[in-house]
Amino acid sequence: MSIEPFRIDVPDSTLDDLRERLRRTRYTGALGDGAWSGGIDPGILRGLVEAWRDDFDWRMQEARLNDYDQFLAEVDGHRIHFVRIAAAGSAETRVPLLLLHGWPSGFTEYLALGDRLANPAAFGSDARIAFDVVIPSLPGFLFSELPEGPLTRPAIAHDLHALMTTVLGYDRYAAFGGDIGGGAATWLGVDHADRLIGVQLLHAPFPADTDSVDDAERAYLAGLERYDAADGGYSEIMCTRPDTIAAALADSPAGLLAWIVDKWHDWVDGDLLTTIDRDALLTLATLYWVTESVGSSFRQYFDYGANPARPPITAPLGVYLSREPAMREFPVSLAERAATDLRSFVRAPSGGHFLGLERPEATADAIREFFGSLV
Protein backbone atom coordinates (compact mmCIF):
# COMPACT_ATOMS: atom_id res chain seq x y z
CA MET A 1 0.00 0.00 0.00
CA SER A 2 1.60 3.25 -1.18
CA ILE A 3 1.76 6.61 0.56
CA GLU A 4 2.68 10.00 -0.88
CA PRO A 5 2.85 13.58 0.44
CA PHE A 6 -0.09 15.82 -0.45
CA ARG A 7 -0.65 19.57 -0.63
CA ILE A 8 -3.87 21.43 -1.33
CA ASP A 9 -3.57 23.58 -4.46
CA VAL A 10 -6.86 24.90 -5.79
CA PRO A 11 -6.64 26.39 -9.30
CA ASP A 12 -7.40 30.10 -9.64
CA SER A 13 -10.03 29.25 -12.25
CA THR A 14 -11.95 27.17 -9.69
CA LEU A 15 -11.95 30.06 -7.22
CA ASP A 16 -12.97 32.54 -9.91
CA ASP A 17 -15.89 30.32 -10.87
CA LEU A 18 -16.91 29.99 -7.20
CA ARG A 19 -16.96 33.77 -6.69
CA GLU A 20 -18.96 34.28 -9.89
CA ARG A 21 -21.56 31.74 -8.80
CA LEU A 22 -21.76 33.39 -5.37
CA ARG A 23 -22.20 36.78 -7.03
CA ARG A 24 -25.22 35.48 -8.95
CA THR A 25 -26.89 33.81 -5.95
CA ARG A 26 -30.68 33.94 -5.95
CA TYR A 27 -32.21 34.01 -2.45
CA THR A 28 -35.53 32.79 -1.15
CA GLY A 29 -37.70 34.01 1.69
CA ALA A 30 -38.44 32.03 4.81
CA LEU A 31 -41.50 29.78 4.89
CA GLY A 32 -41.29 29.13 8.64
CA ASP A 33 -42.89 31.35 11.28
CA GLY A 34 -39.60 32.38 12.86
CA ALA A 35 -35.86 32.39 12.38
CA TRP A 36 -34.61 28.86 11.58
CA SER A 37 -38.10 27.36 11.99
CA GLY A 38 -38.16 26.17 8.37
CA GLY A 39 -34.43 25.73 7.87
CA ILE A 40 -31.58 28.18 7.54
CA ASP A 41 -32.33 31.81 8.36
CA PRO A 42 -32.21 33.63 4.97
CA GLY A 43 -30.50 36.63 6.55
CA ILE A 44 -27.75 34.47 8.03
CA LEU A 45 -27.26 32.73 4.69
CA ARG A 46 -27.05 36.02 2.81
CA GLY A 47 -24.43 37.32 5.23
CA LEU A 48 -22.34 34.16 4.92
CA VAL A 49 -22.57 34.12 1.12
CA GLU A 50 -21.48 37.75 0.92
CA ALA A 51 -18.59 37.08 3.31
CA TRP A 52 -17.56 34.02 1.28
CA ARG A 53 -17.63 36.10 -1.91
CA ASP A 54 -16.05 39.35 -0.70
CA ASP A 55 -14.05 38.83 2.51
CA PHE A 56 -12.97 35.21 2.82
CA ASP A 57 -9.30 34.62 2.01
CA TRP A 58 -9.02 31.05 0.74
CA ARG A 59 -5.34 31.34 -0.07
CA MET A 60 -4.59 32.21 3.56
CA GLN A 61 -6.63 29.21 4.73
CA GLU A 62 -5.01 26.97 2.13
CA ALA A 63 -1.55 27.98 3.35
CA ARG A 64 -2.61 27.34 6.96
CA LEU A 65 -3.85 23.85 6.07
CA ASN A 66 -0.67 23.14 4.11
CA ASP A 67 1.37 23.86 7.24
CA TYR A 68 0.17 20.41 8.36
CA ASP A 69 1.77 17.26 6.99
CA GLN A 70 -0.80 15.71 4.65
CA PHE A 71 -0.69 12.45 2.73
CA LEU A 72 -2.58 10.22 0.33
CA ALA A 73 -2.42 6.50 1.08
CA GLU A 74 -3.70 3.74 -1.17
CA VAL A 75 -5.89 1.32 0.77
CA ASP A 76 -7.52 -1.58 -1.07
CA GLY A 77 -7.42 0.23 -4.39
CA HIS A 78 -8.64 3.66 -3.34
CA ARG A 79 -6.91 6.66 -1.83
CA ILE A 80 -7.40 8.00 1.68
CA HIS A 81 -6.29 11.50 2.58
CA PHE A 82 -5.02 12.19 6.08
CA VAL A 83 -3.20 14.70 8.23
CA ARG A 84 -0.47 13.48 10.57
CA ILE A 85 0.64 15.53 13.59
CA ALA A 86 3.61 13.88 15.26
CA ALA A 87 3.95 13.89 19.03
CA ALA A 88 6.32 16.65 20.12
CA GLY A 89 8.70 16.94 23.05
CA SER A 90 9.95 14.21 25.35
CA ALA A 91 6.70 12.73 26.60
CA GLU A 92 6.95 9.62 28.76
CA THR A 93 4.14 8.01 26.78
CA ARG A 94 3.24 8.40 23.11
CA VAL A 95 -0.08 7.09 21.84
CA PRO A 96 -1.10 6.71 18.17
CA LEU A 97 -4.57 8.23 17.89
CA LEU A 98 -7.19 8.39 15.14
CA LEU A 99 -9.47 11.44 15.25
CA LEU A 100 -12.60 10.66 13.22
CA HIS A 101 -15.03 13.26 11.90
CA GLY A 102 -18.63 12.90 10.77
CA TRP A 103 -21.04 14.70 8.45
CA PRO A 104 -21.21 17.50 7.40
CA SER A 105 -17.62 17.96 8.42
CA GLY A 106 -14.06 17.06 7.51
CA PHE A 107 -10.52 16.75 8.76
CA THR A 108 -10.39 20.48 9.59
CA GLU A 109 -12.73 19.88 12.53
CA TYR A 110 -9.94 18.22 14.52
CA LEU A 111 -6.83 20.25 13.68
CA ALA A 112 -6.94 22.48 16.77
CA LEU A 113 -7.60 19.45 18.94
CA GLY A 114 -4.80 17.50 17.26
CA ASP A 115 -2.33 20.32 17.94
CA ARG A 116 -3.15 20.22 21.65
CA LEU A 117 -2.85 16.46 21.86
CA ALA A 118 0.41 16.21 19.94
CA ASN A 119 2.16 19.08 21.72
CA PRO A 120 0.57 19.50 25.17
CA ALA A 121 3.50 21.51 26.56
CA ALA A 122 2.88 24.28 24.02
CA PHE A 123 -0.62 24.70 25.45
CA GLY A 124 0.30 24.47 29.13
CA SER A 125 -1.08 20.94 29.54
CA ASP A 126 0.33 17.78 31.09
CA ALA A 127 3.25 16.84 28.83
CA ARG A 128 3.77 13.34 30.23
CA ILE A 129 1.53 11.91 27.50
CA ALA A 130 1.50 13.03 23.87
CA PHE A 131 -0.30 11.63 20.85
CA ASP A 132 0.79 10.79 17.33
CA VAL A 133 -2.37 12.17 15.75
CA VAL A 134 -3.82 10.86 12.48
CA ILE A 135 -6.84 12.73 11.08
CA PRO A 136 -8.23 11.06 7.95
CA SER A 137 -10.83 12.36 5.56
CA LEU A 138 -13.39 9.55 5.66
CA PRO A 139 -13.98 7.66 2.39
CA GLY A 140 -15.95 9.82 -0.03
CA PHE A 141 -15.20 13.01 1.88
CA LEU A 142 -13.06 15.83 0.46
CA PHE A 143 -9.79 14.33 -0.83
CA SER A 144 -10.56 10.67 0.02
CA GLU A 145 -11.96 8.44 -2.70
CA LEU A 146 -14.95 6.14 -2.42
CA PRO A 147 -14.22 2.40 -2.31
CA GLU A 148 -16.12 -0.19 -4.30
CA GLY A 149 -19.17 -1.71 -2.68
CA PRO A 150 -21.49 -0.43 0.07
CA LEU A 151 -19.94 2.16 2.36
CA THR A 152 -20.89 0.68 5.71
CA ARG A 153 -19.45 1.47 9.13
CA PRO A 154 -17.54 -1.86 9.16
CA ALA A 155 -16.14 -1.08 5.70
CA ILE A 156 -14.92 2.33 6.89
CA ALA A 157 -13.41 0.68 9.98
CA HIS A 158 -11.61 -1.82 7.73
CA ASP A 159 -9.99 1.01 5.76
CA LEU A 160 -9.02 2.92 8.90
CA HIS A 161 -7.46 -0.15 10.48
CA ALA A 162 -5.45 -0.81 7.31
CA LEU A 163 -4.31 2.81 7.31
CA MET A 164 -3.09 2.64 10.90
CA THR A 165 -1.51 -0.82 10.83
CA THR A 166 -0.48 -1.74 7.27
CA VAL A 167 0.28 1.76 5.94
CA LEU A 168 1.55 3.55 9.06
CA GLY A 169 2.84 0.48 10.87
CA TYR A 170 1.32 0.97 14.32
CA ASP A 171 0.98 -2.20 16.36
CA ARG A 172 -1.74 -0.75 18.61
CA TYR A 173 -3.59 2.54 18.47
CA ALA A 174 -6.50 4.50 19.95
CA ALA A 175 -9.60 5.94 18.25
CA PHE A 176 -11.76 8.95 19.08
CA GLY A 177 -14.72 10.33 17.18
CA GLY A 178 -18.38 11.08 16.79
CA ASP A 179 -21.18 10.69 14.27
CA ILE A 180 -20.04 8.57 11.28
CA GLY A 181 -16.45 8.49 12.51
CA GLY A 182 -17.67 7.40 15.92
CA GLY A 183 -19.75 4.67 14.31
CA ALA A 184 -16.68 3.42 12.46
CA ALA A 185 -14.72 3.56 15.73
CA THR A 186 -17.26 1.27 17.39
CA TRP A 187 -16.61 -1.30 14.66
CA LEU A 188 -12.87 -0.95 15.22
CA GLY A 189 -13.69 -1.89 18.80
CA VAL A 190 -15.55 -4.97 17.55
CA ASP A 191 -13.51 -6.26 14.61
CA HIS A 192 -10.04 -5.15 15.70
CA ALA A 193 -10.30 -4.98 19.48
CA ASP A 194 -7.01 -6.82 19.91
CA ARG A 195 -5.18 -3.92 18.21
CA LEU A 196 -7.11 -1.13 19.94
CA ILE A 197 -5.83 0.62 23.04
CA GLY A 198 -9.37 1.88 23.42
CA VAL A 199 -12.25 3.77 21.82
CA GLN A 200 -13.66 7.10 23.03
CA LEU A 201 -16.90 8.47 21.61
CA LEU A 202 -18.70 11.81 21.58
CA HIS A 203 -21.96 10.05 20.72
CA ALA A 204 -22.80 7.15 22.98
CA PRO A 205 -23.41 3.78 21.31
CA PHE A 206 -26.78 2.07 21.20
CA PRO A 207 -27.07 -1.65 21.83
CA ALA A 208 -28.21 -3.75 18.87
CA ASP A 209 -31.47 -4.57 20.69
CA THR A 210 -33.61 -1.77 22.12
CA ASP A 211 -36.81 -3.82 22.27
CA SER A 212 -36.49 -4.44 26.02
CA VAL A 213 -35.96 -1.11 27.79
CA ASP A 214 -36.66 0.32 31.22
CA ASP A 215 -38.79 3.43 31.85
CA ALA A 216 -35.89 5.89 31.65
CA GLU A 217 -34.63 4.38 28.41
CA ARG A 218 -38.13 4.33 26.96
CA ALA A 219 -38.60 8.01 27.77
CA TYR A 220 -35.28 8.92 26.18
CA LEU A 221 -35.99 6.92 23.01
CA ALA A 222 -39.44 8.53 22.69
CA GLY A 223 -37.87 11.98 23.01
CA LEU A 224 -35.25 11.07 20.44
CA GLU A 225 -37.97 9.97 18.04
CA ARG A 226 -39.74 13.33 18.47
CA TYR A 227 -36.50 15.20 17.89
CA ASP A 228 -35.70 13.16 14.77
CA ALA A 229 -39.16 13.88 13.39
CA ALA A 230 -38.34 17.60 13.43
CA ASP A 231 -34.63 17.39 12.56
CA GLY A 232 -34.22 14.33 10.34
CA GLY A 233 -35.49 15.55 6.97
CA TYR A 234 -31.95 16.02 5.67
CA SER A 235 -31.14 12.40 6.53
CA GLU A 236 -34.26 10.99 4.89
CA ILE A 237 -33.40 12.83 1.68
CA MET A 238 -29.79 11.64 1.65
CA CYS A 239 -30.82 8.08 2.48
CA THR A 240 -33.45 7.89 -0.26
CA ARG A 241 -32.68 10.53 -2.95
CA PRO A 242 -29.03 11.52 -2.54
CA ASP A 243 -28.38 12.04 -6.25
CA THR A 244 -31.23 14.53 -6.56
CA ILE A 245 -30.12 16.84 -3.77
CA ALA A 246 -26.45 16.36 -4.72
CA ALA A 247 -27.20 17.68 -8.22
CA ALA A 248 -28.49 20.92 -6.72
CA LEU A 249 -25.70 21.32 -4.17
CA ALA A 250 -22.94 20.53 -6.68
CA ASP A 251 -24.21 23.40 -8.86
CA SER A 252 -24.91 26.04 -6.23
CA PRO A 253 -22.32 27.03 -3.63
CA ALA A 254 -24.96 28.99 -1.73
CA GLY A 255 -27.14 25.90 -1.61
CA LEU A 256 -24.19 23.79 -0.48
CA LEU A 257 -23.42 26.30 2.27
CA ALA A 258 -27.05 26.34 3.42
CA TRP A 259 -27.17 22.52 3.58
CA ILE A 260 -24.03 22.42 5.72
CA VAL A 261 -24.74 25.40 7.98
CA ASP A 262 -28.29 24.24 8.75
CA LYS A 263 -26.94 21.18 10.57
CA TRP A 264 -24.07 23.01 12.27
CA HIS A 265 -26.63 25.46 13.63
CA ASP A 266 -28.81 22.64 14.95
CA TRP A 267 -26.03 20.65 16.57
CA VAL A 268 -23.58 23.09 18.18
CA ASP A 269 -24.00 23.95 21.86
CA GLY A 270 -24.87 27.64 21.71
CA ASP A 271 -25.22 30.28 19.00
CA LEU A 272 -23.54 29.08 15.82
CA LEU A 273 -21.65 32.21 14.80
CA THR A 274 -20.35 32.91 18.31
CA THR A 275 -19.44 29.26 18.91
CA ILE A 276 -17.78 28.55 15.55
CA ASP A 277 -15.44 30.91 13.74
CA ARG A 278 -17.02 32.05 10.48
CA ASP A 279 -13.89 31.26 8.48
CA ALA A 280 -13.96 27.68 9.79
CA LEU A 281 -17.39 27.22 8.20
CA LEU A 282 -16.34 28.89 4.95
CA THR A 283 -13.14 26.82 4.80
CA LEU A 284 -15.17 23.63 5.15
CA ALA A 285 -17.66 24.75 2.50
CA THR A 286 -14.82 25.66 0.14
CA LEU A 287 -13.23 22.23 0.61
CA TYR A 288 -16.51 20.50 -0.22
CA TRP A 289 -16.94 22.75 -3.26
CA VAL A 290 -13.47 22.43 -4.77
CA THR A 291 -13.34 18.64 -4.24
CA GLU A 292 -16.88 18.21 -5.65
CA SER A 293 -17.44 15.67 -2.89
CA VAL A 294 -20.79 16.58 -1.40
CA GLY A 295 -22.51 13.83 -3.42
CA SER A 296 -19.97 11.16 -2.48
CA SER A 297 -20.25 12.20 1.19
CA PHE A 298 -23.89 11.07 1.01
CA ARG A 299 -22.89 7.53 0.10
CA GLN A 300 -22.74 6.30 3.69
CA TYR A 301 -26.33 7.56 4.19
CA PHE A 302 -27.58 5.85 1.05
CA ASP A 303 -25.88 2.60 2.07
CA TYR A 304 -26.97 2.80 5.69
CA GLY A 305 -29.38 -0.12 5.33
CA ALA A 306 -26.46 -2.39 4.41
CA ASN A 307 -24.96 -2.02 7.91
CA PRO A 308 -25.22 -5.23 9.93
CA ALA A 309 -26.31 -5.25 13.55
CA ARG A 310 -23.25 -4.44 15.62
CA PRO A 311 -22.14 -6.93 18.28
CA PRO A 312 -21.08 -5.53 21.66
CA ILE A 313 -17.92 -3.43 21.58
CA THR A 314 -15.16 -5.38 23.33
CA ALA A 315 -12.33 -2.83 23.26
CA PRO A 316 -12.12 -0.56 26.33
CA LEU A 317 -14.73 2.14 25.80
CA GLY A 318 -15.07 5.67 27.07
CA VAL A 319 -17.85 8.16 26.36
CA TYR A 320 -17.35 11.93 26.51
CA LEU A 321 -20.94 12.81 25.75
CA SER A 322 -21.87 15.72 23.50
CA ARG A 323 -24.50 18.15 24.75
CA GLU A 324 -26.36 18.33 21.45
CA PRO A 325 -30.12 17.72 21.75
CA ALA A 326 -30.06 14.08 20.58
CA MET A 327 -27.38 13.07 23.10
CA ARG A 328 -27.88 15.26 26.15
CA GLU A 329 -30.11 12.86 28.11
CA PHE A 330 -28.62 9.58 26.83
CA PRO A 331 -28.98 6.91 29.56
CA VAL A 332 -25.72 5.30 30.59
CA SER A 333 -27.57 1.97 30.78
CA LEU A 334 -27.90 1.87 26.96
CA ALA A 335 -24.14 2.31 26.57
CA GLU A 336 -23.52 -0.39 29.16
CA ARG A 337 -25.46 -2.86 27.04
CA ALA A 338 -23.61 -1.78 23.88
CA ALA A 339 -20.17 -2.64 25.30
CA THR A 340 -18.57 -5.30 27.44
CA ASP A 341 -15.92 -2.97 28.88
CA LEU A 342 -17.34 0.52 29.47
CA ARG A 343 -14.59 2.27 31.45
CA SER A 344 -16.02 5.80 31.66
CA PHE A 345 -19.18 7.73 30.85
CA VAL A 346 -18.68 11.49 31.22
CA ARG A 347 -21.22 14.14 30.22
CA ALA A 348 -19.33 17.08 28.76
CA PRO A 349 -20.14 20.30 30.63
CA SER A 350 -20.44 22.15 27.32
CA GLY A 351 -19.99 21.51 23.61
CA GLY A 352 -22.14 19.90 20.96
CA HIS A 353 -21.79 17.69 17.90
CA PHE A 354 -18.46 19.25 16.91
CA LEU A 355 -17.08 19.19 20.42
CA GLY A 356 -13.43 18.91 19.39
CA LEU A 357 -13.72 22.22 17.53
CA GLU A 358 -16.16 23.89 19.92
CA ARG A 359 -14.17 23.05 23.08
CA PRO A 360 -10.70 21.84 22.03
CA GLU A 361 -9.03 22.39 25.42
CA ALA A 362 -11.64 20.50 27.44
CA THR A 363 -11.85 17.74 24.83
CA ALA A 364 -8.06 17.32 24.80
CA ASP A 365 -8.11 17.02 28.59
CA ALA A 366 -10.83 14.35 28.39
CA ILE A 367 -8.87 12.38 25.78
CA ARG A 368 -5.67 12.55 27.81
CA GLU A 369 -7.47 11.41 30.94
CA PHE A 370 -9.21 8.46 29.28
CA PHE A 371 -6.37 7.06 27.20
CA GLY A 372 -3.85 7.91 29.90
CA SER A 373 -5.71 5.45 32.10
CA LEU A 374 -5.24 2.69 29.51
CA VAL A 375 -1.50 2.93 28.75
N, C-alpha and C positions, 0 to 999 in steps of 0.2 A: 504494500500500500504506500503510495508516494505522498510526499508533502512538499509544498513549495511556498515561499514567502508571497505575501499579497499586500497590495496597496490599493486604496480607493482612488480612482482617477476618473471623474465624471467629465465627459466631453463638454466643451462650451456650448456646442449646438444643442445638447440635451437641456442645459440650463436655460438657454435662450427660448427654447420651445416651451419649457415649463412657465417661465415668466409671461410669455405671450398668452398661454392658456389661462393663467391666473388673471391677466389683464382683461380678458373677455368673459370672465365669470358672470353667469346669470344667477341671480338670487331668488329665492322663494320667500314667501311670508310664512309665519307660524300658523299651524292648524290647531295646536293645543291651546288651552285656556290660560296658560302661564308659561313663564320661561322654563324651557326644557321639558315641558309636559308632553310634547309630541315628538321629542327628539332634540337635536342640537338647537340652541338659541341662535336665531338668524343673525342677531347683532354680534354675538361672540364669533360666529363663523366669519362674518364680514371683516371683523377686526383682525382675525388670524390670517385670512387670505391676503388682506392688504399688507400685513407685516411680512408675510412670506414673499410677496411680490416686491416690496419696496425696501424693507429694512434688513431682512435676514441675509447673513453673510455665509453662504454655503462653503466658500473656499476656506474661511477661517475654521469652520466646523470640520471640514474634510482634513485639514492639516492637523487639527486636534486629534481626530480619530487615527490618523496615520502615525501619530506619536506612539501608538500602541503596536506591539508586534502582532501582526496578523498573518494567517496562513490559510491555504487551501489544502485539504487532505483528501485523497481518494479512498473511499470506503465502499466496498462492494459495488464498484462501478459508477459511483456518483460522488461528487465533490461536496465536502462539508467545509464551511468557512468557520474560523474560530480566532479569537483573541487569546493570547497567552501572556499572563503577567507573572513573572518569576518572583518567588519569595526573595525578599531583600534582607540584608543584615545577617546577623549571626544567631538566628533563633535556635533554641534548643530542639525544637520540633518543627518539621516542615510537613505539611499535609497537602497532597494533590486534591484539588477541589473543582468539581464541575458546578458552574452557576447556570441555571437553566430557565430561560424566559418562557413566556406564553404568548397569547394573542390578545390585542393587536400590539405587539411589542417587538423587540429585537435585542441584539447583543448590547446595544448602547444602554439599556436599562441597568446593567450591572457593572458598568465601568467604574463609577465612583465607589461602589461597594468593593469591587475587586482591588482597587488601589489600597483601600484601608486594610484589607485582609492580607495582601502581599507584603505591605510595608507598614506594619502597625506602629513602629517607632516614629515614623514621620507624622503620625496623627496623634501622638501622645498616648497610645494604647499599649497594652501588655505585649512586649516584644518577645516573650518566651516561645510563642507559637506563631508561625507565619505560614501562609498558604501559597502553593503553586497553583495559580488560578487559571482555569480554562473556561472561556465563555464562548460556546458555539452559537452560530445561527442555526436554529433547528431546520431539519430538511424542508425545503420549499419556501423558506424565509430568506429574504434579502439575497445574500451571495451564496447560499447553500442550495444545491440542486435537489429535485425530487428523486427518490428512488423508484424502481419499478414495483408494482404491486400496491396493495392497500397500505396507506400510511397510518398504521395503528400505533398505540402507545408502546406495545412490545417491540414493534419494528423500529421505532425511534430509539428505544432503549438499546436495542441490538447495535445500532450505528454508533451510539454514544459510547458503549462499552468497547467497541472495536477502536474507536478514536483514542480512548484513554489507555487501552492495554496494548493493542497491536501497533498503532501508529506512534503513540507517545511513550510507550514502554513502561507504564506504571504497573507495579504488581498489585497494589491496593490503592483505592482512592475513595473520596467522599463525594456526595452529591447534595445539592441544595436547589430548591426551585419552587415554583408555583404554577398553577394553571396547567397548560399542556406540558411544560417542562417538569412540573411536579408530578404529573401523571406518568411521564416517562421514568422519572426517578423512582416511583413506586415499583415499576416493573424491573428496574435495576435491582431493587431490594428483594425481588422475587426470583428472577432468573439468574442473577449474578451475585447473590448475597455473599458468597464465599470470597469475593474480591472487593466487597464494599466495606469501608470503615464504618459507614453509617449513612443514613438518609435523613435530611431535615426538610420539612415542608412548610410553606406559607399557607397552604390550603389543606386542611386535614383530610385524610382518606376515609372513604366510606367502605364499609364491609360489602362483600358481594351480595349478601342477603340482608335486606331491610324489611322483610315480611314480618318478622317477630321483633317488635320494638316496645319499649316501656313508654310511660306517659310523657316523660320529658322528651324522648326521642321523637315520639309521634307529633308532639306540638312543634318541635323544630322542623321536621320534615313538612308539615302542613304549611308553616310559615315560608319555608323555602319554595314550596310549590306556588304560593301566592306571589312571592317575589319574582319567580321565573315567568309567571304569566304576564307580568308587567314589563320585565326586562329582556325576555328571551327571544324577541322577534328577530334580532340580528342572527342568532344562532339557528333558528328554524330556517331562515333564508339560506344561510351558508350550508346547512345540512341537506337541503332539498333542491335549491336552485342556485348553486354557487356560480355557475358560468354566466347566468343572467346578470347578477349584481356585479360580478367581476368585469363584465364588458363595460358597464357604466363607470366603475371606479378607475379602470385602466385608461379611460378616455378623459376623465375630468379630475384634475388635481384637487379642486375644491370639494368635489364629491368624496374623493379618497380621504381628504382631511376631515370632513364631517363624519365619515364612517368610523375613523379612528378616534377622534376626539369625543364623540358621543359616549363611547365605552370608558375612556379615561375619566371623563366627568362623573360617570355613574359609580366608578369603582375606587377612586382615590378617597382617602379619609380627610375630608375638608374641601374647601373651594379649590377647583382645579388650577386656576391661574395664579393662585398664591402658594399652592402646594408644589406644583411642577413648573419649572422654568419654561417660559414660552419657547425658547430656542431648542430645548430638548424635544418638545413636540414637533417642531418644524424640521428638526434634523431627522427624526424618525419618519415623518411623512415624506421627506425628500428621499430617504433611503428606499422606502417602498416604491416611490415613483420611478427613480432612476434604475432600479433593478427589475421593474415591471413584475413584481412578485406578489402583488396582493391576491391575484387569482390562485397561485400555487399555495399561498398561505392558508387558503380555505380547504385544501385537500384533506387535512386531518379532521375537519368537520364533516365533509362529505363521506368520508370513510369511517365515521365513528361507529356505525353499526357493525363493522367488522371486528371491533375489539372484543376479545373473549372476556369472560368473567375473570377477575383477578383473584388468585389465591391470596391468603394472608401474606403480608410482607414479613420476611424473616430476618432481614438485616436490622441492626439497631436503628430505631426510628425516634426522631424528635419532631415536634410540631411547634413552630413559632407562628401563632395564628393571626392572620390578617384581620383587620377590623372592618373590612368591607361588609355590606349588608348581608350577603349570602353566607358569610363565615362567622360573624360576630358571636352568635349564640350556639355554635356547634357543640354538641355534647361530647365530652371526652369519652363516654362509653362507646360511641360509634367508632372512634379511632382505636379503642382498645380491642374491638372485635375485628378490625381491619389488619392488625399486626400481632405478631407473637412476642415482640420485644419492644414495646413502647417505653422508651427511657424518660421522655419528658414531654409535657404538654403545657406550653406557656402561651397565654393570651397577650399579644403585643399591646402595650399601653396606647399606642397610636400607630397609624400607618395602614394603608389599604392594600389593594391588589398588587400595586407596584412598590411594595414595602422597601425593597432594596434601594430604590431611587428616592422614595419619599423620606425615608429615615435611615440613611446609610450608616450612620454611627451606631445607632441602637441595634440595627440588624447585624452589623459586623460583630458587636459585642455578643449577641445571641449565638452567632455561628461559632465564635471562639469558645464560648462557654460549653456548647453542646459537643463539638468535636474534640475540644480539649479534654473532655471527660472520657473519650473513647480511645485516646492514643497515649 
